Amino acid sequence: MADVKTAIVILAEGFEEVEAVTPIDYLRRAGVEVAVAAIGESLAVRGARGILVTADGTLKSLAGRRKAEDGMWDAVVVPGGIPGAQNIAASRDAGVLIVGTAAAGKLVCAICAAPAVVLAPLGILSGRRFTCYPGMEEKVEGGRWSREPVVTDGNVITSRAAGTSGLFSAAIIERLLGRPEADRITSAVLL
């Protein structure tokens, strides 16, 4: 049996819906086992545009379950949106998961405001190339901002905004499963 890749997508009130749902959808199409994790106790999380998404579990419960199974997710995905990214940044559990994932060499993926608001304060972008929503790069010290729609530097993938969600998702798939699988998914969705 092939090694099934795993990813956890973190949702907090005010998340940018396209930046969360697109990676969930594309990764599942590629056969990645995706868990949607809610910050807090409620599984119903309202996005920045008022769309309600039901998570698979709380971040605390899902992170704990993964540790009990085999220790680590292959990727953690952090959507942007304000105040969503700020709410994720304020979560100690999210910070612990993201830092642990990065330290283990697994993928840390963030889009829009999340690279600047969530990853930078954790030190994840220090010395790395990154991208984010234009103007947010001013909040990042020690990183090298790029205008590219998606930037991969080591085990960190960042992307600019909702409009780059498909490219962001394809970059995650490429790192987890290889270029042929990323090409298959992008072809299927006409990206």
C-alpha positions as CSV (number, residue, x, y, z in Angstrom):
1,M,0.0,0.0,0.0
2,A,1.3,3.4,-1.0
3,D,2.2,5.9,1.7
4,V,-0.8,8.2,2.1
5,K,0.2,11.9,2.6
6,T,-1.6,13.9,5.2
7,A,-2.4,17.6,5.6
8,I,-4.1,19.7,8.2
9,V,-5.8,23.0,7.2
10,I,-6.3,25.4,10.1
11,L,-9.5,27.5,10.2
12,A,-10.3,30.4,12.5
13,E,-13.2,32.8,12.5
14,G,-12.7,35.3,9.6
15,F,-10.6,33.0,7.4
16,E,-10.6,33.7,3.6
17,E,-12.9,31.0,2.2
18,V,-11.2,30.5,-1.2
19,E,-7.8,30.2,0.4
20,A,-9.0,27.4,2.6
21,V,-11.5,25.5,0.5
22,T,-9.3,25.4,-2.7
23,P,-6.4,23.6,-1.0
24,I,-8.8,21.2,0.8
25,D,-10.5,20.4,-2.5
26,Y,-7.3,20.0,-4.6
27,L,-5.4,18.0,-2.0
28,R,-8.4,15.6,-1.6
29,R,-8.6,15.2,-5.4
30,A,-5.0,14.2,-5.3
31,G,-5.6,11.6,-2.6
32,V,-4.1,13.5,0.3
33,E,-5.8,12.8,3.6
34,V,-6.9,16.3,4.6
35,A,-8.2,17.2,8.1
36,V,-9.9,20.5,8.6
37,A,-9.1,21.9,12.1
38,A,-11.0,24.6,13.9
39,I,-9.4,26.9,16.4
40,G,-11.5,26.9,19.5
41,E,-14.2,24.5,20.5
42,S,-16.9,25.0,17.8
43,L,-16.6,23.0,14.6
44,A,-18.6,25.5,12.7
45,V,-16.2,28.3,11.6
46,R,-17.5,31.4,9.8
47,G,-15.3,32.8,7.0
48,A,-14.6,36.4,6.1
49,R,-17.5,36.4,3.6
50,G,-19.9,34.7,6.0
51,I,-19.6,31.2,4.6
52,L,-19.9,28.6,7.4
53,V,-17.5,25.6,7.1
54,T,-17.8,22.6,9.4
55,A,-14.4,21.4,10.5
56,D,-13.5,17.7,11.0
57,G,-12.4,18.5,14.6
58,T,-10.8,21.0,16.8
59,L,-7.1,21.7,16.3
60,K,-6.4,20.4,19.7
61,S,-8.2,17.1,19.1
62,L,-6.8,16.6,15.6
63,A,-3.2,17.5,16.4
64,G,-3.4,15.1,19.4
65,R,-4.8,12.3,17.3
66,R,-2.0,12.6,14.7
67,K,0.7,12.5,17.4
68,A,-0.9,9.3,18.8
69,E,-0.9,7.8,15.3
70,D,2.6,8.6,13.9
71,G,3.6,12.0,15.1
72,M,3.3,14.5,12.3
73,W,1.3,15.8,9.4
74,D,3.1,16.0,6.1
75,A,1.8,19.5,5.6
76,V,0.1,22.3,7.6
77,V,-1.9,24.8,5.5
78,V,-2.7,28.3,6.9
79,P,-5.3,30.4,5.0
80,G,-5.3,34.1,5.2
81,G,-8.1,36.5,5.7
82,I,-8.5,39.2,8.4
83,P,-9.3,38.5,11.2
84,G,-8.8,34.8,10.4
85,A,-5.0,35.0,10.2
86,Q,-4.9,37.1,13.3
87,N,-7.0,34.5,15.2
88,I,-4.7,31.7,14.1
89,A,-1.7,33.7,15.1
90,A,-3.2,34.2,18.6
91,S,-3.6,30.4,19.0
92,R,-0.9,28.8,21.1
93,D,-1.9,25.4,19.7
94,A,-1.5,26.6,16.1
95,G,1.9,28.1,16.9
96,V,3.1,24.9,18.4
97,L,1.9,22.8,15.5
98,I,3.4,25.1,12.9
99,V,6.8,25.4,14.6
100,G,6.9,21.7,15.2
101,T,6.0,20.9,11.5
102,A,8.7,23.3,10.3
103,A,11.3,21.9,12.7
104,A,10.5,18.4,11.4
105,G,11.1,19.4,7.9
106,K,7.5,18.9,6.9
107,L,5.6,21.4,4.7
108,V,4.4,24.7,6.2
109,C,2.1,26.4,3.7
110,A,0.5,29.9,4.1
111,I,-1.3,32.3,1.8
112,C,-2.3,36.0,1.7
113,A,-2.0,37.6,5.1
114,A,-0.9,34.4,6.8
115,P,2.8,34.4,5.9
116,A,3.2,37.9,7.5
117,V,0.7,37.5,10.3
118,V,1.2,33.9,11.3
119,L,4.5,32.6,10.0
120,A,6.8,35.6,10.4
121,P,6.2,36.1,14.2
122,L,7.1,32.4,14.7
123,G,10.4,32.9,12.9
124,I,9.4,30.6,10.0
125,L,10.3,33.2,7.3
126,S,13.6,34.4,8.7
127,G,16.2,34.0,6.0
128,R,13.7,32.7,3.5
129,R,12.1,33.9,0.2
130,F,8.4,34.4,0.6
131,T,5.4,36.1,-0.8
132,C,2.2,37.4,0.7
133,Y,-0.6,39.8,0.1
134,P,1.0,43.0,-1.2
135,G,1.7,45.5,1.6
136,M,1.9,42.8,4.3
137,E,5.5,42.1,3.5
138,E,6.3,45.3,5.4
139,K,5.5,43.3,8.6
140,V,8.1,40.7,7.9
141,E,11.6,41.1,9.2
142,G,14.4,38.9,8.0
143,G,12.7,37.4,5.0
144,R,13.1,38.2,1.3
145,W,9.8,39.2,-0.3
146,S,9.0,38.2,-3.9
147,R,6.2,39.4,-6.2
148,E,5.7,35.8,-7.5
149,P,2.3,34.3,-7.1
150,V,3.8,31.3,-5.2
151,V,7.2,30.9,-3.6
152,T,8.7,27.7,-2.3
153,D,11.8,28.0,-0.1
154,G,12.8,24.7,1.4
155,N,9.8,23.3,3.3
156,V,7.9,26.6,3.3
157,I,5.3,27.4,0.5
158,T,3.8,30.9,0.5
159,S,1.3,32.5,-1.9
160,R,-0.2,36.0,-2.5
161,A,-4.0,35.9,-2.2
162,A,-7.3,34.3,-3.1
163,G,-6.6,34.5,-6.8
164,T,-3.5,32.4,-6.4
165,S,-5.2,29.6,-4.4
166,G,-5.1,27.1,-7.3
167,L,-1.4,27.7,-8.0
168,F,-0.7,27.5,-4.2
169,S,-2.6,24.2,-4.0
170,A,-0.8,22.8,-7.0
171,A,2.6,23.7,-5.4
172,I,1.6,21.8,-2.2
173,I,0.6,18.7,-4.3
174,E,3.8,18.9,-6.3
175,R,5.9,18.8,-3.1
176,L,3.8,16.0,-1.5
177,L,3.2,13.8,-4.5
178,G,5.4,15.0,-7.4
179,R,5.0,17.1,-10.5
180,P,2.9,14.5,-12.5
181,E,0.2,14.5,-9.8
182,A,0.2,18.3,-9.6
183,D,-0.1,18.4,-13.4
184,R,-3.0,15.8,-13.4
185,I,-5.0,17.9,-10.8
186,T,-4.4,21.2,-12.6
187,S,-5.4,19.7,-15.9
188,A,-8.6,18.2,-14.3
189,V,-9.6,21.6,-12.9
190,L,-8.5,23.5,-16.0
191,L,-6.0,25.6,-14.1
